[in-house]
Amino acid sequence: MIFFFGFAWTNWLVWLLLIIFLVAIIGAWCVNLIGLPGNWLIVLVCLLWLWLGPVQFNFSWWLIAPLVALAIVGELVEFAASVVGTRKYGGSKTGATCSLIGAMIGGLVGAIMGLPIPIPLAGSVIGSILFVSGGAWGGAILGERWNGRPWDEALPIGNAAFVGRLLGTVGKFTLGAAMVGLAILGPFCF
């Protein structure tokens, strides 16, 4: 019999469920890097754990409320940094929309390709962040050119989209890290 945090674990299934929960939380957090709503996936995984998790490691609804609040703030930070940056330099709605689409495409490409950095996983993470921002840059320029703007007007808007998306992704990812911390502590503390 193994005692951990005051509970006796005699069933290997409880260990397996806890490991699956932790992998799902961290995987959902990493999805933020490709421009998808990973923080909301963390909330979903926690709701599933609340409903299906082992009784001795279940947490209360009081943990879900801060997770939802952090997910909302993360989306607002990402959206505001990306779109406000584009619109601040006179970008159009088409440019902002193309910037968001380009960021998602860039994130997928970056996660697959990564960068040739010899540190495991770092190449994919850095590549994904840069490709998300690069996709926002390209999408904003494409959207502005589509609206008939000349290159000298479209490039600063694309640069603003790049910086905004980079800051937004880092902000959302950081808030996601706080959510992961709460979710991991949840089964043991809440």
C-alpha contacts under 8 A as a table, 3 or more apart, distances in Angstrom:
res1	aa1	res2	aa2	distance
1	M	8	A	6.46
1	M	9	W	6.36
1	M	10	T	5.50
2	I	8	A	5.67
2	I	9	W	5.43
2	I	10	T	6.70
3	F	6	G	6.01
3	F	7	F	5.44
3	F	8	A	4.59
3	F	9	W	6.29
4	F	7	F	5.43
4	F	8	A	6.60
4	F	9	W	7.43
5	F	188	F	7.19
7	F	56	Q	7.21
9	W	12	W	7.70
9	W	14	V	7.30
9	W	15	W	7.92
11	N	14	V	5.72
11	N	15	W	7.27
12	W	15	W	5.20
12	W	16	L	6.28
13	L	16	L	4.93
13	L	17	L	6.06
14	V	17	L	5.14
14	V	18	L	6.18
14	V	54	P	6.52
15	W	18	L	5.16
15	W	19	I	6.21
16	L	19	I	5.15
16	L	20	I	6.16
17	L	20	I	5.06
17	L	21	F	6.08
17	L	53	G	7.32
17	L	54	P	7.91
18	L	21	F	5.00
18	L	22	L	6.23
19	I	22	L	5.12
19	I	23	V	6.14
20	I	23	V	5.16
20	I	24	A	6.00
21	F	24	A	5.13
21	F	25	I	6.17
21	F	45	V	7.33
21	F	49	W	7.28
22	L	25	I	5.16
22	L	26	I	6.24
22	L	184	I	6.81
23	V	26	I	5.25
23	V	27	G	5.89
24	A	27	G	5.00
24	A	28	A	5.96
24	A	42	I	7.82
24	A	45	V	6.94
25	I	28	A	5.18
25	I	29	W	6.24
25	I	41	L	7.85
25	I	42	I	5.48
25	I	45	V	6.69
25	I	180	V	6.39
25	I	183	A	7.48
26	I	29	W	5.00
26	I	30	C	6.29
26	I	180	V	6.81
27	G	30	C	5.13
27	G	31	V	6.45
28	A	31	V	5.20
28	A	32	N	7.32
28	A	38	G	4.74
28	A	39	N	6.80
28	A	41	L	5.50
28	A	42	I	5.67
29	W	32	N	5.78
29	W	38	G	5.13
29	W	39	N	6.12
29	W	41	L	7.80
29	W	42	I	6.77
29	W	173	F	7.27
29	W	176	G	5.90
29	W	177	A	7.16
29	W	180	V	7.15
30	C	33	L	5.67
30	C	34	I	7.91
30	C	38	G	6.84
31	V	34	I	5.69
31	V	35	G	7.09
31	V	36	L	5.85
31	V	37	P	7.01
31	V	38	G	4.88
32	N	35	G	5.33
32	N	36	L	5.32
32	N	37	P	5.97
32	N	38	G	4.70
32	N	39	N	7.04
32	N	169	T	7.35
32	N	172	K	7.33
32	N	173	F	6.19
32	N	176	G	7.98
33	L	36	L	7.37
33	L	107	G	6.61
33	L	111	A	7.88
33	L	125	V	7.00
33	L	128	S	5.92
33	L	129	I	5.94
33	L	132	V	7.64
33	L	169	T	6.94
33	L	173	F	7.22
34	I	103	A	7.84
34	I	104	M	6.15
34	I	106	G	7.48
34	I	107	G	3.81
34	I	108	L	5.50
34	I	110	G	7.58
34	I	111	A	6.69
34	I	128	S	6.04
34	I	129	I	7.32
34	I	132	V	6.48
35	G	103	A	6.48
35	G	104	M	5.05
35	G	107	G	5.92
35	G	132	V	6.80
35	G	169	T	7.56
36	L	104	M	7.14
37	P	40	W	5.56
37	P	41	L	6.64
37	P	75	E	7.96
38	G	41	L	4.91
38	G	42	I	6.35
38	G	176	G	7.74
39	N	42	I	5.03
39	N	43	V	6.56
39	N	71	A	5.31
39	N	74	G	7.56
39	N	176	G	5.65
39	N	179	M	7.50
40	W	43	V	5.00
40	W	44	L	6.24
40	W	68	V	7.64
40	W	71	A	6.05
41	L	44	L	4.86
41	L	45	V	6.08
42	I	45	V	5.14
42	I	46	C	6.17
42	I	179	M	7.46
42	I	180	V	7.47
42	I	183	A	7.96
43	V	46	C	5.10
43	V	47	L	6.17
43	V	64	I	6.97
43	V	67	L	6.24
43	V	68	V	6.55
43	V	71	A	7.85
44	L	47	L	5.04
44	L	48	L	6.23
45	V	48	L	5.05
45	V	49	W	6.14
46	C	49	W	4.90
46	C	50	L	6.03
46	C	64	I	7.31
46	C	183	A	6.91
47	L	50	L	4.97
47	L	51	W	6.22
47	L	64	I	7.42
48	L	51	W	5.06
48	L	52	L	5.75
48	L	53	G	7.32
49	W	52	L	5.07
49	W	53	G	4.42
49	W	58	N	7.09
50	L	53	G	5.76
50	L	58	N	5.87
50	L	59	F	6.30
50	L	60	S	7.20
50	L	61	W	7.94
53	G	57	F	7.00
53	G	58	N	5.89
54	P	57	F	5.53
54	P	58	N	6.00
55	V	58	N	5.17
56	Q	187	P	7.99
57	F	187	P	4.40
57	F	188	F	6.08
58	N	186	G	7.52
58	N	187	P	5.06
58	N	188	F	7.91
58	N	190	F	7.90
59	F	63	L	6.99
59	F	186	G	5.61
59	F	187	P	5.26
59	F	188	F	7.78
59	F	189	C	7.57
59	F	190	F	4.98
60	S	63	L	5.94
60	S	64	I	7.53
60	S	190	F	6.15
61	W	64	I	5.16
61	W	65	A	6.84
62	W	65	A	5.73
62	W	66	P	7.43
62	W	190	F	7.75
63	L	66	P	5.92
63	L	67	L	6.55
63	L	182	L	7.57
63	L	183	A	7.82
63	L	186	G	6.91
63	L	190	F	6.90
64	I	67	L	5.07
64	I	68	V	6.13
65	A	68	V	5.21
65	A	69	A	6.22
66	P	69	A	4.92
66	P	70	L	6.04
67	L	70	L	5.14
67	L	71	A	6.12
67	L	179	M	5.93
67	L	182	L	7.79
68	V	71	A	5.02
68	V	72	I	6.20
69	A	72	I	5.18
69	A	73	V	6.25
70	L	73	V	5.05
70	L	74	G	6.00
70	L	175	L	6.41
70	L	176	G	7.64
70	L	179	M	7.00
71	A	74	G	5.00
71	A	75	E	6.28
71	A	175	L	7.59
71	A	176	G	7.45
72	I	75	E	5.24
72	I	76	L	6.23
73	V	76	L	5.03
73	V	77	V	6.05
74	G	77	V	5.12
74	G	78	E	6.15
74	G	171	G	6.86
74	G	172	K	4.49
74	G	173	F	7.85
74	G	175	L	6.06
74	G	176	G	7.49
75	E	78	E	5.15
75	E	79	F	5.95
75	E	172	K	6.81
76	L	79	F	5.19
76	L	80	A	5.72
77	V	80	A	5.23
77	V	81	A	5.90
77	V	168	G	5.67
77	V	171	G	6.54
77	V	172	K	6.56
78	E	81	A	5.39
78	E	82	S	6.15
78	E	165	R	6.90
78	E	167	L	7.62
78	E	168	G	3.87
78	E	169	T	5.89
78	E	171	G	6.88
78	E	172	K	6.00
79	F	82	S	5.29
79	F	83	V	5.87
79	F	84	V	7.80
79	F	168	G	6.97
80	A	83	V	5.43
80	A	84	V	5.24
80	A	85	G	7.64
80	A	168	G	7.47
81	A	84	V	5.55
81	A	85	G	5.79
81	A	164	G	4.57
81	A	165	R	6.15
81	A	167	L	6.52
81	A	168	G	5.04
82	S	85	G	5.45
82	S	86	T	6.45
82	S	96	A	7.84
82	S	99	S	8.00
82	S	100	L	7.81
82	S	161	A	5.70
82	S	162	F	7.82
82	S	163	V	7.84
82	S	164	G	4.36
82	S	165	R	4.55
82	S	167	L	7.99
82	S	168	G	6.27
83	V	86	T	5.08
83	V	87	R	5.99
83	V	96	A	5.67
83	V	161	A	7.19
83	V	164	G	7.43
84	V	87	R	5.00
84	V	88	K	5.70
84	V	164	G	7.60
85	G	88	K	5.22
85	G	89	Y	6.86
85	G	157	I	7.89
85	G	160	A	5.15
85	G	161	A	5.65
85	G	163	V	7.57
85	G	164	G	5.21
86	T	89	Y	5.79
86	T	90	G	6.93
86	T	91	G	5.17
86	T	92	S	7.88
86	T	95	G	7.51
86	T	96	A	6.17
86	T	140	A	7.46
86	T	157	I	5.50
86	T	158	G	7.14
86	T	160	A	5.47
86	T	161	A	4.95
86	T	164	G	7.50
87	R	90	G	5.02
87	R	91	G	4.46
87	R	92	S	6.54
87	R	93	K	7.90
87	R	96	A	7.26
87	R	157	I	7.81
88	K	91	G	6.98
89	Y	156	P	7.02
89	Y	157	I	5.52
89	Y	160	A	7.08
90	G	157	I	7.05
91	G	95	G	5.84
91	G	96	A	6.78
91	G	140	A	7.78
91	G	144	E	6.93
91	G	154	A	7.99
91	G	157	I	5.91
92	S	95	G	5.02
92	S	96	A	6.29
92	S	143	G	7.84
92	S	144	E	6.81
93	K	96	A	5.03
93	K	97	T	6.04
94	T	97	T	5.10
94	T	98	C	6.00
94	T	140	A	7.95
94	T	143	G	5.31
94	T	144	E	7.00
94	T	147	N	7.54
95	G	98	C	5.14
95	G	99	S	5.94
95	G	139	G	6.80
95	G	140	A	4.42
95	G	141	I	6.84
95	G	142	L	7.11
95	G	143	G	4.00
95	G	144	E	5.13
96	A	99	S	4.92
96	A	100	L	6.40
96	A	139	G	7.94
96	A	140	A	6.02
96	A	143	G	7.49
96	A	161	A	7.98
97	T	100	L	5.22
97	T	101	I	6.38
97	T	139	G	7.93
97	T	140	A	7.73
97	T	143	G	7.69
98	C	101	I	5.05
98	C	102	G	5.86
98	C	136	A	7.44
98	C	139	G	4.52
98	C	140	A	5.59
98	C	142	L	7.13
98	C	143	G	5.48
99	S	102	G	5.06
99	S	103	A	6.07
99	S	135	G	6.87
99	S	136	A	4.11
99	S	137	W	6.47
99	S	138	G	7.03
99	S	139	G	4.12
99	S	140	A	4.43
99	S	141	I	7.98
99	S	143	G	7.50
99	S	161	A	6.85
100	L	103	A	5.08
100	L	104	M	6.49
100	L	136	A	6.00
100	L	139	G	7.24
101	I	104	M	5.29
101	I	105	I	6.39
101	I	135	G	7.77
101	I	136	A	7.38
101	I	139	G	6.83
102	G	105	I	5.14
102	G	106	G	5.88
102	G	132	V	7.46
102	G	134	G	7.90
102	G	135	G	4.18
102	G	136	A	4.94
102	G	137	W	7.61
102	G	138	G	6.55
102	G	139	G	4.63
102	G	140	A	7.83
103	A	106	G	4.97
103	A	107	G	5.96
103	A	131	F	7.31
103	A	132	V	4.36
103	A	133	S	6.08
103	A	134	G	7.03
103	A	135	G	4.25
103	A	136	A	4.41
103	A	137	W	7.95
103	A	139	G	7.39
103	A	165	R	7.80
104	M	107	G	5.08
104	M	108	L	6.40
104	M	132	V	6.38
104	M	135	G	7.20
105	I	108	L	5.31
105	I	109	V	6.31
105	I	132	V	7.38
105	I	135	G	6.53
106	G	109	V	5.11
106	G	110	G	5.91
106	G	128	S	7.34
106	G	131	F	4.59
106	G	132	V	4.58
106	G	133	S	7.39
106	G	134	G	6.58
106	G	135	G	4.46
106	G	136	A	7.62
107	G	110	G	5.02
107	G	111	A	6.04
107	G	128	S	5.02
107	G	129	I	6.85
107	G	131	F	5.42
107	G	132	V	4.32
107	G	135	G	7.42
108	L	111	A	5.23
108	L	112	I	6.31
108	L	128	S	7.20
108	L	132	V	8.00
109	V	112	I	5.24
109	V	113	M	5.97
109	V	114	G	7.88
109	V	128	S	7.31
109	V	131	F	6.96
110	G	113	M	5.16
110	G	114	G	5.04
110	G	115	L	7.85
110	G	124	S	6.64
110	G	127	G	4.81
110	G	128	S	3.95
110	G	129	I	7.33
110	G	130	L	7.33
110	G	131	F	5.00
110	G	132	V	7.17
111	A	114	G	5.46
111	A	124	S	5.19
111	A	125	V	6.89
111	A	127	G	6.47
111	A	128	S	4.78
112	I	124	S	7.12
113	M	124	S	6.92
113	M	127	G	7.23
114	G	123	G	4.90
114	G	124	S	3.85
114	G	125	V	6.96
114	G	126	I	6.99
114	G	127	G	4.26
114	G	128	S	6.33
115	L	123	G	4.44
115	L	124	S	6.17
115	L	126	I	6.96
115	L	127	G	5.06
116	P	123	G	5.99
117	I	120	P	7.79
117	I	122	A	6.85
117	I	123	G	4.89
118	P	123	G	7.26
119	I	122	A	5.49
119	I	123	G	6.65
120	P	123	G	6.81
121	L	124	S	5.32
121	L	125	V	6.22
122	A	125	V	5.05
122	A	126	I	5.91
123	G	126	I	5.39
123	G	127	G	5.72
124	S	127	G	4.98
124	S	128	S	5.81
125	V	128	S	5.15
125	V	129	I	6.28
126	I	129	I	5.21
126	I	130	L	6.12
127	G	130	L	5.20
127	G	131	F	5.82
128	S	131	F	5.06
128	S	132	V	5.92
129	I	132	V	5.18
129	I	133	S	6.32
129	I	166	L	6.91
129	I	169	T	7.26
130	L	133	S	5.13
130	L	134	G	5.88
130	L	166	L	7.44
131	F	134	G	4.72
131	F	135	G	5.76
132	V	135	G	5.10
132	V	136	A	6.29
132	V	165	R	7.33
132	V	166	L	7.56
133	S	136	A	5.03
133	S	137	W	6.21
133	S	161	A	7.44
133	S	162	F	4.70
133	S	163	V	7.11
133	S	165	R	5.32
133	S	166	L	5.34
134	G	137	W	4.88
134	G	138	G	6.13
134	G	162	F	6.05
135	G	138	G	5.10
135	G	139	G	5.86
135	G	162	F	7.91
136	A	139	G	5.05
136	A	140	A	5.97
136	A	158	G	7.26
136	A	161	A	5.73
136	A	162	F	5.68
136	A	165	R	6.66
137	W	140	A	5.34
137	W	141	I	6.30
137	W	157	I	7.97
137	W	158	G	4.34
137	W	159	N	6.01
137	W	160	A	7.70
137	W	161	A	5.37
137	W	162	F	4.77
138	G	141	I	5.19
138	G	142	L	6.01
138	G	158	G	6.57
139	G	142	L	5.03
139	G	143	G	5.98
139	G	158	G	7.62
140	A	143	G	5.08
140	A	144	E	6.12
140	A	154	A	7.56
140	A	157	I	6.68
140	A	158	G	5.04
140	A	161	A	6.56
141	I	144	E	5.16
141	I	145	R	6.00
141	I	154	A	5.17
141	I	155	L	6.18
141	I	157	I	6.90
141	I	158	G	5.11
142	L	145	R	5.12
142	L	146	W	5.96
143	G	146	W	4.97
143	G	147	N	6.38
144	E	147	N	5.02
144	E	148	G	6.55
144	E	149	R	5.58
144	E	154	A	5.60
145	R	148	G	4.98
145	R	149	R	4.98
145	R	150	P	6.51
145	R	151	W	7.20
145	R	154	A	6.54
146	W	149	R	7.37
149	R	153	E	6.27
149	R	154	A	6.21
150	P	153	E	5.59
150	P	154	A	6.23
151	W	154	A	4.94
151	W	155	L	5.90
152	D	155	L	5.76
152	D	156	P	7.32
153	E	156	P	6.14
153	E	157	I	6.91
154	A	157	I	5.27
154	A	158	G	6.20
155	L	158	G	4.95
155	L	159	N	6.13
156	P	159	N	4.93
156	P	160	A	6.15
157	I	160	A	5.08
157	I	161	A	6.21
158	G	161	A	4.96
158	G	162	F	6.18
159	N	162	F	5.02
159	N	163	V	6.33
160	A	163	V	5.25
160	A	164	G	5.89
161	A	164	G	5.03
161	A	165	R	5.85
162	F	165	R	5.32
162	F	166	L	6.08
163	V	166	L	5.07
163	V	167	L	6.15
164	G	167	L	5.23
164	G	168	G	5.93
165	R	168	G	4.87
165	R	169	T	5.89
166	L	169	T	5.28
166	L	170	V	6.20
167	L	170	V	5.19
167	L	171	G	6.02
168	G	171	G	5.05
168	G	172	K	6.05
169	T	172	K	5.15
169	T	173	F	5.91
170	V	173	F	5.06
170	V	174	T	6.02
171	G	174	T	5.13
171	G	175	L	6.27
172	K	175	L	5.13
172	K	176	G	6.05
173	F	176	G	4.84
173	F	177	A	6.25
174	T	177	A	5.01
174	T	178	A	6.65
175	L	178	A	5.15
175	L	179	M	6.39
176	G	179	M	4.86
176	G	180	V	6.15
177	A	180	V	5.01
177	A	181	G	6.24
178	A	181	G	5.07
178	A	182	L	6.30
179	M	182	L	5.11
179	M	183	A	6.02
180	V	183	A	5.00
180	V	184	I	5.99
181	G	184	I	5.24
181	G	185	L	6.19
182	L	185	L	5.19
182	L	186	G	5.81
183	A	186	G	4.92
183	A	187	P	7.45
184	I	187	P	6.72
184	I	188	F	7.83
185	L	188	F	5.42
185	L	189	C	5.78
185	L	190	F	7.49
186	G	189	C	5.34
186	G	190	F	5.02
187	P	190	F	6.36
